Amino acid sequence: MSTTTYPVRVDGALDDRLNRWLWLVKWVLVIPHLFVLAVLWIAFALLSFVAFFAILFTGRYPRGIFDFNVGVLRWSWRVQFYAYGALGTDKYPPFTLHDVPDYPAHLEVKYPEHLSRGLVLVKWWLLAIPHYLVVAFFVGSGTWFATQADDRAWAWGGGLVGLLVLVAAIVLLFTGRYPRSVFDFVLGMNRWALRVAAYAGLMVDEYPPFRLDLGGDDPGTTKLHEPPPAGPGTPNRASQLPGQAPPRMTAGRVIALVVGIVVTLASVAGLAVGGALAWLDEGRRDSAGFVTSGQVTLSTTGYALTSENFTIDVGATTIPRDWFGDVRIRVTSTDGVPVFVGLARSTDVATYLTGVGYATVRSIGTNRTTYDDHAGGAPSSSPAELEIWRVQSSGPGEQTITWPVENGDWTLVVMAADGSANIGVRADVGATAPSLEWAWIAVLASAGLTLLLGVALVVVAVVRRPQPGPSALPGPPPAPME
């Protein structure tokens, strides 16, 4: 085994006695951690962006950001070691960014005094590509730090780690023993992935070795999570603090953590909504200014196709009328027959189609459109002869109607221009939606601000300042004054 050192150390100690059944429900037990980690990884990405520019201009990784990001990696590794990244322990992982000496999983990264300004531009994407391919094979889709909360949780990533952990879990279930060789192999693959994560996170300049260091104790570097040997006159920290637990979270920190997670997840949903609105405004708006749906094909053996009745109620007491703008409907016959399209009051349409055979479009899907068929005969007159239509168009080729949205109950009708049966058309719907642009800008801006607030609350809740007391080693007594 190579003894070449690397500034990232990943350790894991396999429990002597593991519960045969507990692994079946660990996906439920880690859900609180997954909520916290979802927020912490957002903070990790944002702070890494800040660190990128700090390294680019100063050659140094800000120490506070470095310690936080290492803590996120450490927390993630403990959760995965407990859950389906290793199933190496039944001891529940602590909620802390700091190293916990008596927990069986450890991760440390040596702080670099200086980092290359040039490498920061390429190492996280170009140089790391070979490692990304290896890690994708090991852990599957790169999601080594999270797990799905469903009945397929133990094989979440589809990689070799997930497969071997599943095998180990089944062996554990029937024999009560975790195969040591499988554990060592799993630890080696996780160690490789975490070294790459630290490198891609800009924490080290040393290129990760293409080396599978097996076993729970990392042979690839010195132990960073254990204190150095005590010198003469220096108290031994290990003997001073056997198994010291991290400080408990106060009620205020717990409240900040819960509120921060809720706010962050809500803001992520807001970003998704804002992104969808922006896509509609920028990607689906045509040259005429209409945000347009995809084209669908509709057909019936009857004499008419109708929409369901829909009610519009806009105005000063509800929604401003100019939020909607104009609506456009375009239809084209699939067989070249002249077609009619019109919009009228629902009561007028019901009167006209009494006793007529037609179909009402209930739902439109990508693979299937559903209709309600109404039995009956031919209409008494062609649709264009009536004066009930608010807007109408008929003739060969594409027919278009544009409707300034009005209050009332309305129904859209498509027929053959001469009122004959067997109708087939391609249709789309669009709207000018003049307020859409400022709507997505407002949603994205507010979601971005609440995201920063939520992340800040979580960071404040989980980051603790070092506490004075027995955890700080006192120095030698001052020399007496002459």
C-alpha positions as CSV (number, residue, x, y, z in Angstrom):
1,M,0.0,0.0,0.0
2,S,1.4,3.4,-1.0
3,T,2.4,5.7,1.9
4,T,2.2,8.9,-0.2
5,T,0.4,11.5,1.9
6,Y,-2.6,13.4,0.8
7,P,-4.1,16.4,2.7
8,V,-7.6,14.8,2.9
9,R,-8.2,12.1,5.4
10,V,-11.3,9.9,5.5
11,D,-11.7,7.3,8.3
12,G,-14.4,4.9,9.3
13,A,-14.5,2.3,12.0
14,L,-16.9,-0.6,11.5
15,D,-19.0,-1.4,14.6
16,D,-18.4,-4.8,16.0
17,R,-22.1,-5.5,16.5
18,L,-24.6,-4.1,14.0
19,N,-28.3,-4.5,14.3
20,R,-29.6,-6.9,11.7
21,W,-32.8,-4.9,11.0
22,L,-32.0,-1.3,11.7
23,W,-30.7,-0.6,8.2
24,L,-34.2,-1.2,6.8
25,V,-35.5,2.0,8.5
26,K,-32.4,4.2,8.4
27,W,-33.8,6.0,5.4
28,V,-36.5,7.4,7.7
29,L,-34.1,8.1,10.5
30,V,-31.8,10.3,8.4
31,I,-34.5,12.5,7.0
32,P,-33.8,15.3,9.5
33,H,-30.2,15.3,8.4
34,L,-31.1,15.4,4.8
35,F,-33.2,18.5,5.3
36,V,-30.3,20.2,7.0
37,L,-27.8,19.0,4.5
38,A,-29.9,20.3,1.6
39,V,-29.5,23.8,3.0
40,L,-25.9,23.3,4.0
41,W,-25.0,22.3,0.4
42,I,-26.6,25.4,-0.9
43,A,-24.5,27.4,1.4
44,F,-21.4,25.3,0.4
45,A,-22.0,26.2,-3.2
46,L,-22.5,29.9,-2.5
47,L,-19.4,30.1,-0.3
48,S,-17.3,28.1,-2.7
49,F,-18.2,30.8,-5.3
50,V,-16.9,33.4,-2.9
51,A,-13.8,31.3,-2.2
52,F,-13.1,31.0,-5.9
53,F,-12.6,34.7,-6.3
54,A,-10.7,35.0,-3.0
55,I,-8.2,32.4,-4.3
56,L,-8.1,33.9,-7.7
57,F,-7.1,37.4,-6.3
58,T,-5.2,36.5,-3.1
59,G,-4.1,32.9,-3.4
60,R,-5.7,32.1,-0.1
61,Y,-8.9,30.2,0.9
62,P,-10.7,32.3,3.5
63,R,-10.3,30.3,6.7
64,G,-13.8,30.7,8.0
65,I,-15.3,29.5,4.7
66,F,-12.8,26.7,4.6
67,D,-13.8,25.4,8.0
68,F,-17.5,25.6,7.2
69,N,-17.1,23.7,3.9
70,V,-15.0,21.0,5.5
71,G,-17.7,20.7,8.1
72,V,-20.3,20.2,5.4
73,L,-18.2,17.4,3.9
74,R,-17.7,15.9,7.4
75,W,-21.4,16.0,8.3
76,S,-22.3,14.4,4.9
77,W,-19.7,11.7,5.4
78,R,-21.0,10.8,8.9
79,V,-24.6,10.6,7.6
80,Q,-23.5,8.4,4.7
81,F,-21.4,6.2,6.9
82,Y,-24.5,5.7,9.2
83,A,-26.8,5.3,6.2
84,Y,-26.5,3.8,2.8
85,G,-23.0,5.0,1.9
86,A,-21.5,2.4,4.2
87,L,-23.9,1.2,6.9
88,G,-20.8,1.1,9.1
89,T,-22.4,2.1,12.4
90,D,-25.7,2.2,14.2
91,K,-24.6,5.2,16.3
92,Y,-26.8,8.1,15.2
93,P,-24.8,11.0,13.6
94,P,-24.5,14.2,15.6
95,F,-25.9,17.5,14.2
96,T,-22.6,19.4,14.1
97,L,-20.0,20.6,11.6
98,H,-17.2,19.8,14.0
99,D,-15.3,16.6,14.4
100,V,-16.7,14.3,17.1
101,P,-13.8,12.2,18.5
102,D,-16.0,9.3,19.7
103,Y,-18.0,9.0,16.5
104,P,-16.6,6.2,14.2
105,A,-16.5,8.3,11.0
106,H,-14.0,11.2,10.6
107,L,-13.0,13.6,7.8
108,E,-10.3,16.2,7.9
109,V,-8.7,18.5,5.3
110,K,-5.4,20.2,6.0
111,Y,-5.7,23.9,5.6
112,P,-3.6,25.2,2.8
113,E,-1.5,28.3,3.5
114,H,-1.4,29.1,-0.2
115,L,-3.3,27.9,-3.3
116,S,-2.5,28.3,-7.0
117,R,-4.4,31.2,-8.6
118,G,-4.1,29.5,-12.0
119,L,-5.3,26.0,-11.0
120,V,-8.5,27.5,-9.5
121,L,-9.7,28.3,-13.0
122,V,-9.5,24.7,-14.3
123,K,-9.1,22.1,-11.6
124,W,-12.8,21.9,-10.5
125,W,-14.0,21.1,-14.0
126,L,-11.3,20.3,-16.6
127,L,-8.7,18.6,-14.5
128,A,-11.2,16.7,-12.4
129,I,-13.0,15.1,-15.4
130,P,-11.2,11.8,-15.2
131,H,-12.0,11.5,-11.5
132,Y,-15.6,12.5,-12.1
133,L,-15.9,9.5,-14.4
134,V,-14.5,7.1,-11.8
135,V,-16.6,8.6,-9.0
136,A,-19.7,8.3,-11.1
137,F,-19.0,4.6,-11.5
138,F,-18.4,4.2,-7.8
139,V,-21.3,6.1,-6.4
140,G,-23.7,6.5,-9.3
141,S,-24.8,9.9,-10.6
142,G,-22.5,11.6,-8.1
143,T,-25.0,11.8,-5.2
144,W,-22.9,10.1,-2.6
145,F,-24.0,12.6,0.1
146,A,-27.7,12.0,-0.1
147,T,-30.3,9.2,-0.2
148,Q,-33.8,8.9,-1.4
149,A,-36.5,8.5,1.3
150,D,-38.4,5.7,-0.4
151,D,-38.5,1.9,-0.6
152,R,-35.5,1.9,-2.9
153,A,-33.3,3.8,-0.5
154,W,-30.5,1.3,0.0
155,A,-29.7,1.3,-3.7
156,W,-30.2,5.0,-4.2
157,G,-27.3,5.9,-6.5
158,G,-27.1,3.0,-8.8
159,G,-23.3,2.8,-8.4
160,L,-20.9,0.2,-7.2
161,V,-21.0,1.5,-3.6
162,G,-24.8,1.2,-3.5
163,L,-24.7,-2.3,-4.9
164,L,-22.0,-3.6,-2.4
165,V,-23.7,-1.9,0.5
166,L,-26.9,-3.7,-0.5
167,V,-25.1,-7.0,-0.6
168,A,-23.6,-6.3,2.8
169,A,-27.0,-5.4,4.2
170,I,-28.5,-8.7,3.0
171,V,-25.6,-10.7,4.5
172,L,-26.0,-8.8,7.7
173,L,-29.7,-9.6,7.8
174,F,-29.2,-13.3,7.6
175,T,-25.8,-13.8,9.4
176,G,-25.5,-10.9,11.8
177,R,-22.1,-10.0,10.3
178,Y,-20.9,-7.3,7.9
179,P,-18.3,-8.7,5.5
180,R,-15.1,-7.0,6.4
181,S,-13.7,-7.2,2.8
182,V,-16.8,-5.5,1.5
183,F,-16.6,-2.7,4.1
184,D,-12.9,-2.1,3.3
185,F,-13.7,-1.8,-0.4
186,V,-16.7,0.5,0.2
187,L,-14.5,2.8,2.4
188,G,-11.9,2.9,-0.3
189,M,-14.4,4.1,-2.9
190,N,-16.0,6.7,-0.5
191,R,-12.5,7.9,0.3
192,W,-11.8,8.4,-3.4
193,A,-15.0,10.3,-3.9
194,L,-14.4,12.6,-0.9
195,R,-10.9,13.4,-2.0
196,V,-12.3,14.4,-5.3
197,A,-15.0,16.5,-3.6
198,A,-12.4,18.4,-1.6
199,Y,-10.3,19.0,-4.8
200,A,-13.3,20.1,-6.8
201,G,-14.3,22.3,-3.8
202,L,-11.0,24.2,-4.3
203,M,-9.7,23.1,-0.8
204,V,-6.5,21.5,-2.1
205,D,-4.1,21.9,-5.0
206,E,-2.7,18.3,-4.8
207,Y,-4.2,16.2,-7.6
208,P,-6.2,13.3,-6.0
209,P,-4.3,10.0,-6.5
210,F,-5.7,7.3,-8.7
211,R,-5.4,4.9,-5.8
212,L,-8.0,2.9,-4.0
213,D,-6.9,3.0,-0.3
214,L,-8.9,0.2,1.3
215,G,-9.8,-0.1,4.9
216,G,-11.3,2.0,7.6
217,D,-8.1,3.8,8.6
218,D,-6.9,6.1,5.8
219,P,-3.3,5.0,5.0
220,G,-2.9,7.9,2.6
221,T,-2.1,10.7,5.1
222,T,-1.4,11.4,8.7
223,K,-4.2,11.3,11.2
224,L,-5.6,14.8,11.4
225,H,-8.5,14.2,13.8
226,E,-6.3,13.0,16.6
227,P,-4.2,15.5,18.7
228,P,-0.4,15.4,18.5
229,P,1.5,13.7,21.3
230,A,1.8,15.7,24.4
231,G,5.2,17.3,25.0
232,P,6.9,17.9,28.4
233,G,4.8,20.1,30.6
234,T,1.8,20.0,28.2
235,P,-1.4,18.3,29.3
236,N,-2.6,15.4,27.2
237,R,-5.8,16.4,25.4
238,A,-6.8,12.9,24.8
239,S,-6.7,12.0,28.4
240,Q,-8.3,15.3,29.3
241,L,-11.3,14.9,27.1
242,P,-12.2,11.3,26.7
243,G,-15.2,11.0,24.4
244,Q,-16.3,14.6,24.9
245,A,-19.6,15.2,23.1
246,P,-20.2,18.4,21.1
247,P,-22.1,21.2,22.9
248,R,-25.9,20.8,22.8
249,M,-28.0,23.1,20.6
250,T,-29.9,25.7,22.6
251,A,-33.6,26.3,22.0
252,G,-32.9,29.4,20.0
253,R,-30.5,27.5,17.7
254,V,-33.1,24.8,17.2
255,I,-35.7,27.4,16.3
256,A,-33.3,29.1,13.9
257,L,-32.5,25.8,12.3
258,V,-36.1,24.8,11.8
259,V,-37.1,28.2,10.5
260,G,-34.0,28.3,8.2
261,I,-34.8,25.0,6.7
262,V,-38.4,25.9,6.0
263,V,-37.5,29.3,4.6
264,T,-34.8,27.8,2.4
265,L,-37.0,25.0,1.0
266,A,-39.8,27.4,0.3
267,S,-37.4,29.8,-1.5
268,V,-36.1,26.9,-3.6
269,A,-39.7,26.2,-4.6
270,G,-40.0,29.9,-5.4
271,L,-36.9,29.8,-7.6
272,A,-38.4,26.9,-9.5
273,V,-41.7,28.8,-10.0
274,G,-39.8,31.9,-11.1
275,G,-37.7,29.9,-13.4
276,A,-40.8,28.3,-15.0
277,L,-42.4,31.8,-15.5
278,A,-39.1,33.1,-17.0
279,W,-39.0,30.2,-19.4
280,L,-42.6,30.9,-20.4
281,D,-41.9,34.6,-21.0
282,E,-38.6,34.2,-22.8
283,G,-38.9,30.7,-24.4
284,R,-42.6,30.4,-25.3
285,R,-43.4,34.0,-26.4
286,D,-43.6,34.3,-30.2
287,S,-42.8,37.2,-32.5
288,A,-46.4,38.5,-32.2
289,G,-46.0,38.7,-28.4
290,F,-48.1,35.7,-27.4
291,V,-47.0,33.1,-24.9
292,T,-48.1,30.1,-26.9
293,S,-48.8,26.5,-25.9
294,G,-47.7,23.5,-27.9
295,Q,-50.0,22.4,-30.8
296,V,-52.4,19.6,-30.1
297,T,-54.6,17.5,-32.4
298,L,-58.3,17.2,-31.6
299,S,-61.0,15.2,-33.4
300,T,-64.5,13.9,-33.2
301,T,-67.0,12.0,-35.4
302,G,-69.7,14.4,-34.2
303,Y,-70.6,17.8,-35.5
304,A,-68.7,20.0,-33.1
305,L,-65.8,20.2,-30.6
306,T,-66.3,22.4,-27.5
307,S,-64.3,23.3,-24.5
308,E,-65.7,23.0,-21.0
309,N,-67.5,26.0,-19.8
310,F,-65.1,28.5,-18.1
311,T,-65.8,31.5,-16.0
312,I,-63.8,34.7,-16.1
313,D,-64.1,37.1,-13.2
314,V,-61.6,39.9,-13.3
315,G,-61.7,43.5,-12.2
316,A,-60.7,45.9,-9.5
317,T,-62.0,43.7,-6.7
318,T,-60.3,40.5,-7.9
319,I,-57.4,40.4,-10.4
320,P,-56.5,43.5,-12.6
321,R,-57.8,43.0,-16.1
322,D,-54.5,43.9,-17.8
323,W,-52.7,40.9,-16.1
324,F,-54.3,38.7,-18.8
325,G,-54.1,40.8,-22.0
326,D,-55.5,39.2,-25.1
327,V,-56.0,35.5,-25.7
328,R,-55.4,33.9,-29.2
329,I,-56.8,30.6,-30.5
330,R,-55.5,29.2,-33.8
331,V,-57.0,26.1,-35.5
332,T,-56.2,24.3,-38.7
333,S,-58.1,21.5,-40.3
334,T,-56.2,18.2,-40.6
335,D,-57.9,17.2,-43.8
336,G,-58.1,20.6,-45.6
337,V,-61.9,21.1,-44.9
338,P,-62.8,24.8,-44.2
339,V,-63.1,25.1,-40.4
340,F,-65.0,27.4,-38.0
341,V,-63.8,28.6,-34.6
342,G,-65.8,30.9,-32.3
343,L,-66.3,31.9,-28.7
344,A,-69.7,32.6,-27.2
345,R,-71.6,32.8,-23.9
346,S,-72.1,29.3,-22.5
347,T,-75.9,29.6,-22.4
348,D,-76.0,30.5,-26.1
349,V,-73.7,27.6,-27.1
350,A,-75.9,25.2,-25.0
351,T,-79.0,26.4,-26.8
352,Y,-77.4,26.1,-30.3
353,L,-76.1,22.6,-29.6
354,T,-79.3,21.2,-28.0
355,G,-80.0,17.9,-29.8
356,V,-76.7,18.1,-31.7
357,G,-74.1,15.3,-31.6
358,Y,-70.8,16.8,-30.4
359,A,-67.8,16.2,-28.1
360,T,-66.5,18.2,-25.1
361,V,-62.7,18.2,-24.6
362,R,-62.2,17.2,-20.9
363,S,-58.4,16.9,-20.7
364,I,-55.4,17.2,-23.1
365,G,-52.3,15.0,-22.4
366,T,-49.1,14.2,-24.2
367,N,-50.3,10.8,-25.1
368,R,-54.1,10.9,-24.7
369,T,-56.9,13.4,-24.9
370,T,-60.2,12.6,-23.3
371,Y,-63.7,13.7,-24.4
372,D,-67.3,13.6,-23.3
373,D,-69.5,12.6,-26.2
374,H,-73.0,13.9,-26.5
375,A,-75.4,12.0,-28.8
376,G,-77.5,13.9,-31.3
377,G,-78.0,14.8,-34.9
378,A,-76.8,17.6,-37.2
379,P,-77.2,21.3,-36.3
380,S,-80.1,23.3,-37.8
381,S,-77.8,25.9,-39.3
382,S,-74.1,26.4,-40.0
383,P,-72.3,28.2,-37.1
384,A,-71.3,31.3,-39.1
385,E,-75.0,32.1,-39.6
386,L,-75.5,32.8,-35.9
387,E,-75.0,36.1,-34.1
388,I,-74.1,34.7,-30.8
389,W,-70.3,34.7,-31.2
390,R,-68.1,37.2,-29.4
391,V,-65.3,36.5,-31.8
392,Q,-65.3,34.1,-34.7
393,S,-63.4,33.0,-37.9
394,S,-64.1,30.5,-40.6
395,G,-62.6,29.4,-43.9
396,P,-59.9,27.2,-45.3
397,G,-56.4,27.0,-43.8
398,E,-55.5,28.4,-40.4
399,Q,-58.2,30.3,-38.6
400,T,-57.3,32.7,-35.7
401,I,-59.4,34.5,-33.2
402,T,-58.1,37.1,-30.7
403,W,-60.2,37.8,-27.6
404,P,-59.7,40.6,-25.1
405,V,-60.5,38.7,-21.9
406,E,-64.0,39.6,-20.5
407,N,-66.0,38.6,-17.5
408,G,-68.7,35.9,-17.9
409,D,-69.2,32.2,-18.6
410,W,-67.8,31.2,-22.0
411,T,-67.4,28.2,-24.3
412,L,-65.1,27.7,-27.3
413,V,-66.5,25.9,-30.3
414,V,-64.8,24.3,-33.3
415,M,-66.9,23.0,-36.2
416,A,-66.7,22.4,-39.9
417,A,-67.6,25.7,-41.7
418,D,-70.6,24.1,-43.3
419,G,-71.7,22.3,-40.1
420,S,-70.9,18.8,-41.3
421,A,-69.6,15.9,-39.1
422,N,-66.2,14.3,-38.7
423,I,-63.9,17.1,-37.5
424,G,-60.2,17.0,-37.1
425,V,-58.0,20.0,-36.2
426,R,-54.6,21.1,-34.9
427,A,-54.9,23.9,-32.4
428,D,-52.9,26.0,-30.0
429,V,-53.7,28.7,-27.4
430,G,-51.7,31.8,-26.6
431,A,-51.9,34.9,-24.4
432,T,-50.1,38.3,-24.4
433,A,-49.8,38.1,-20.5
434,P,-48.1,41.6,-20.3
435,S,-47.4,41.2,-16.6
436,L,-45.5,38.0,-16.9
437,E,-42.1,39.6,-17.2
438,W,-42.2,41.6,-14.0
439,A,-43.9,38.6,-12.3
440,W,-41.0,36.3,-12.8
441,I,-38.5,39.0,-12.0
442,A,-40.3,39.7,-8.7
443,V,-40.6,36.0,-7.8
444,L,-36.9,35.2,-8.5
445,A,-35.7,38.3,-6.6
446,S,-37.9,37.6,-3.5
447,A,-37.0,33.9,-3.6
448,G,-33.3,34.7,-3.9
449,L,-33.5,37.0,-0.9
450,T,-35.4,34.5,1.2
451,L,-32.8,31.8,0.1
452,L,-30.0,33.9,1.5
453,L,-32.0,34.5,4.7
454,G,-32.8,30.8,5.1
455,V,-29.2,29.7,4.5
456,A,-27.9,32.4,7.0
457,L,-30.3,31.1,9.7
458,V,-29.1,27.5,9.2
459,V,-25.4,28.6,9.2
460,V,-25.9,30.6,12.4
461,A,-27.7,27.6,14.0
462,V,-25.0,25.0,13.2
463,V,-21.8,27.1,13.4
464,R,-20.5,27.5,16.9
465,R,-17.6,29.6,18.1
466,P,-14.9,27.8,20.0
467,Q,-15.8,27.7,23.7
468,P,-13.2,28.5,26.4
469,G,-12.6,26.0,29.0
470,P,-11.2,22.5,29.1
471,S,-11.2,22.1,25.3
472,A,-8.5,24.8,25.0
473,L,-5.1,23.6,26.0
474,P,-3.4,25.9,28.4
475,G,0.2,26.9,27.5
476,P,3.2,26.7,29.9
477,P,3.2,29.1,32.8
478,P,4.9,32.4,32.2
479,A,8.5,32.7,33.2
480,P,9.1,34.7,36.4
481,M,10.1,38.3,36.1
482,E,13.7,39.0,36.9
